[in-house]
Amino acid sequence: MKKRIIWIIVAASFFIGCIVYASSFYNEVSTTLETIHEPEIRQVSKLRTTEVELVKKQPFSLLLLGVDERENDKGRSDTIIVITANPSTNSTKIISIPRDTYTEIIGKNKVDKINHAYAFGGMDMALHSVENLLNIPIDYVVQVNMESFLEIVDIVGGVTVENANAFQVDDFIFDEGTIHLDGEQALSYVRMRMDDPLGDFGRQARQKQVLQAVLQKGASINSLWNYKDILSSLQKNLRTNMTFEQMIDIQKGYKSTLNQMESLSFEKGEGKKIDGIWYFMMDEEELKNVTTKLKEHLEIE
């Protein structure tokens, strides 16, 4: 069985918002939302004094978890990305957190790889651990089964990306430059790591490339014709603490934030073995700088 690496779908909110906002499929959409909604995940961060008011177009943050679920195993969140959206500046910032990052696991009273937080305590523990690492409020969380990646890319008609380095993986050859990917090709494109001169950082960059392309496609009203396929895929593969109304508010008020996307990254850390296990140790100054940028984007003092 092929190892699946993934990308994830904040576009869920835009998909669902477009469907409801421009059509009369309310009942089908609301039924899907009841299935994917996880109400027990907390709504207001301790780092905020009040809950984000989306109707007032306030900046918000979203944690995306790509999880490879197995039978009798909750799995680990091997893809961890934080997105901040600010409609007043029409901009979005995206940061990938290396899955082997050595950090405190909130609620477990231990330090470990950050991708173990999901295995220990699901979406809630992952949310709190990422929030503690970045020292910013995480307002919403979306968890996607990695297997849905191929399906989602095909549903939106494939994606176009700019490939920095030519390479071959599985049965595909990816040329340097502008390339169009279907779901199966995109899955291979984002999972390659060994032949990338930047290693796991190169893979993270390709993941964010494809995510941005999916976001822009998902926000398009042209995706409405196959809304039933979209809902079916979301219902099987996605879980979130966002409510139906919050998704609609995001679609209405935050679509323009996709106009300007900035990818941040962690590049200055280093690998280290502790008791024979490899971890990624964050560079504290770089972590502080990323936190500052995200707080400024969220308009937090």
KEBA-70785 format. One record per residue (C-alpha): x, y, z; residue in one letter. Coordinates in steps of 0.001 Angstrom, whole numbers, plus 500000, padded with zeros to 6 digits. Example, Ala and Ser with C-alpha at 12.3 -4.5 7.8 and 13.67 -1.06 7.14 Angstrom:
<recs>
512300495500507800A513670498940507140S
</recs>
This chain:
<recs>
500000500000500000M501463503341499002K502457505703501789K500077508658501638R501153512208502234I498645514844501887I497208518122501607W494474519659503325I491381521639502815I490620524933504371V488759525302501135A486008523317502839A484562526524504194S484638528158500760F483185525081499073F480266524892501451I479790528641501611G479628528922497816C477112526104497584I474740527663500091V475294531277499164Y474571530749495475A472018527954495519S469067526319497225S470862523177498464F470631524260502098Y469292520989503535N471982518822501927E474727521170503062V473441521509506630S473221517715506927T476846517427505873T477858520053508437L476127518161511230E478283515148510363T481645516904510219I481133519338513122H483009518545516352E481291520766518958P483383519502521890E486498521237520546I486771524564522343R485755527720520485Q487504530565522333V491249530569522924S492647531579526297K494891533959524348L491833535978523341R489600538034525597T486563537524523345T485591535173520522E486377536244516962V483380537904515306E483463536792511699L480477538954510768V482665541954511660K485457540594509430K487989540263512228Q491263538408511488P491253534743512496F493561531714512558S492968528162511417L494933524985512145L494954522346509397L495817518766510297L496485516129507639G496057512755509328V496898509282508036D494300507200509873E494754503428510117R492595500622511445E492768500513515270N495133503501515186D494097507145515471K497144508102513401G499435511130513566R499078514580512058S502013514445509645D500845517666508002T500460520626510359I499757524045508875I498527527274510425V496706529850508304I495871533406509341T493388535484507335A493011539271507497N490252540805505317P491289544380506085S494585543775504247T493115541180501847N495884538781502806S496595535288504100T499709533920505767K500584530206505788I503158528462507972I504051524751508019S505225523235511301I507728520378510845P506090517202512132R509171516226514200D509270519546516084T510314519008519714Y507798520807521912T505518520546524913E502422518408524407I499726520334526256I497551518078528390G500100515231528374K502706516821530652N505624515848528424K507747517042525506V507645515057522292D507249515390518528K504397517756517819I502689515319515465N502207512967518435H499786515439520038A497003514273517741Y497758510614518508A497610511320522243F494560513574522373G493051514174518954G492232517552517443M491900519291520806D495356518336522101M496921519155518730A495227522571518737L496449523435522245H499989522203521553S500333524239518348V498873527281520074E501430526919522883N504318526541520431L503436529591518315L502040531659521200N499085532849519110I495385532040519493P494195529196517274I490552529954516557D489505527000514405Y490800523564513509V490166521372510468V491267517738510338Q491359515952506993V492014512299506244N495039512177503945M493274509780501600E490872512563500603S493645514621499016F493589512908495620L489793513054495557E489561516772496341I492117517764493686V490174515831491042D486870517363492163I488164520890491549V489508519907488121G493170519599489024G495644522322490017V498428524295488330T501691524908490211V505199526232489544E507715523414490050N511139524650491186A513083521451490429N512472518695487882A512165515205489410F510654511770488890Q508677509831491479V506372506819491228D505296506682487559D505393510449487017F507951512887485633I507555516451486879F509269519026484683D510629522312485989E508245525228485464G504467525478485226T502731522087485453I499115520927485801H498355518086488204L495413515745488616D494758514125491977G497101511150491617E499897513317490247Q499431515901493018A499678513184495669L503049512044494285S504184515655493799Y503704516624497450V505022513445499033R508465513384497379M511246514226499833R514387512161499267M515347513778495941D514555517330497022D517682519405497776P515755520993500648L514515517674502040G511406517924504194D511379521717503805F511060521309500043G508140518951500545R506458521465502848Q506850524155500167A505182521899497589R502374521115500008Q501684524813500473K501818525345496690Q499097522778496120V497058524022499086L497021527550497672Q495927526247494277A493128524179495848V492013527161497930L491722529372494891Q489860526705492935K487599525901495885G486562529514496295A485407529614492688S481690529508492058I482444527275489036N482829524348491417S479075524357492088L478151521995489288W479610519017491167N478559520086494657Y477313516581495543K480801515135494982D482254517902497143I479821517255499991L480349513501499817S484118513870500058S483909516369502924L481477514188504857Q483794511173504669K487114512871505247N486796516125507192L486151517152510793R486108520707512203T484986522786515165N483635525446512791M479872525780512698T477733526047509588F477192529769510197E480915530417510655Q481707528751507339M479136530912505603I480561534041507248D484055533081506039I482844532592502483Q481042535925502471K483622538075504208G487052536505503678Y487205535445500047K489414538433499212S492102537211501637T493098534652499003L494246537483496721N497552537807498552Q499134534712500096M502459534747501910E504244531530502859S506322531684506027L508733528903506971S510986527476509655F514446527011508144E517011527737510864K516319524869513245G518403521715513393E517982517997513848G519006516395517120K518840512899518555K517558512434522085I517619508877523466D518082507617519933G515048509484518517I515415512254515897W513727515604516625Y513603518987514922F514733521701517341M513290525132516566M515577528144516358D514180530321519143E514844533621517393E513174532419514192E510203531111516176L509871534480517896K509954536294514536N507236534050513088V505090534617516172T505510538379515812T504460538300512132K501398536179512867L500341538372515795K500664541464513632E498565539800510935H495933538853513509L496081542437514840E497009541227518324I498989543494520620E
</recs>
